[in-house]
Amino acid sequence: MTIRSVIRGVGSYLPANIVTNEELTKTVDTSDEWIQERTGIKQRHVAADGETTSDLAIAAGRQALERAGLKGEDIDLFVVATATPDHTFPATAAKVQAAFGRRGVPSFDVQAVCSGFVYGLSVVDNFMRCGQVKSALFIGAETFSRILDWEDRATCVLFGDGAGAVALTAEQGAGTTVDRGVLSTHLHSDGNQHDLLYVDGGASSTQTTGYVRMEGREVFRHAVVNLADTVKEAIAANDLTIEEVDWLVPHQANKRILDSTAKKLRIPNDKVIVTVDRHANTSAASIPLALAAGVDDGRIKPGHLVLMEAMGGGFTWGSALVRM
Ligand code: UT7
């Protein structure tokens, strides 16, 4: 017997304001054709003035809790994965906890940029497997629009805002891959690659928030290799075959990265959940937003085996294998 962290409900929230590629061409030297051809992105959601990461997180969290049949008072742990917190401190998760009317239980943020969802899921899973908590609300939420240099065409066309959430409870499992819940997580980082994808500001360096800077081609090259490796690692650790995976739910950075990774792994495209065309790259929110999209349209069903993978600034990368 073993404790499993079971996803009971999935929720999502996207700001109402949609910005198309065409609209971006009015302010930056780019084209709809270039963006679609190089990234697969057609549009992104952008938070309204005054709409914060915690607002997005709370909306997604509320839906996940409702669908799980849980209330804020039932939750033992609040975690938010974000690189765009409302404030330098306290954690955005503290605001989320307060919004759900809960006191006393732990709340904190996880910062692993675009890998934030797999990192955070791993943290929550370890809390549950140790028996320290019996329930958790875990949210990936970002307002990347706030840290984009809207004059830098190499980055501003790539990102969007949004939030996705999962409500989890600890259940007894048999300890096999037939169990529902998180079956494994694998995390990696290489801080030597810090300067290939970073924000050029921060409390202790510039006392400003800063803007996203990226060597896109280099990040792309590392992404395809690292993502394929971490998927293979998850499959091998669980003694499964790639054919047994029902859905690949990747971090949504670029359609070409999704296609190259799927091809490298011999996963057919119709087993890959793709939202990058509608959401662009929402960093820590992209996996739970894609998961919610697959659940909402009925493709991802209870019992399905879902493999999540992500790569982001740091570099950080990793995977999570979950039976829904
Ligand atoms: O989520 C975290 C992980 N992030 C990623 O995984 C992102 C990884 N990287 C990428 O997705 C791609 O590298 C990009 C989409 C960022 C760029 O695509 P690329 O095919 O690697 O293009 P490039 O950077 O090599 O640039 C090709 C050309 C350049 O012009 P020259 O030097 O060939 O004349 C750029 O200046 O495209 C130009 N360019 C643009 N043109 C029109 C760059 N951005 C734009 C733009 N519109 N928005």
Boltz pocket constraint, residues with backbone or C-beta under 6 A from the ligand:
constraints:
  - pocket:
      binder: B
      contacts: [[A, 29], [A, 30], [A, 31], [A, 34], [A, 35], [A, 38], [A, 39], [A, 114], [A, 153], [A, 154], [A, 155], [A, 157], [A, 158], [A, 215], [A, 216], [A, 217], [A, 218], [A, 219], [A, 220], [A, 223], [A, 252], [A, 253], [A, 254], [A, 257], [A, 281], [A, 283], [A, 311], [A, 312], [A, 313]]
      max_distance: 6.0
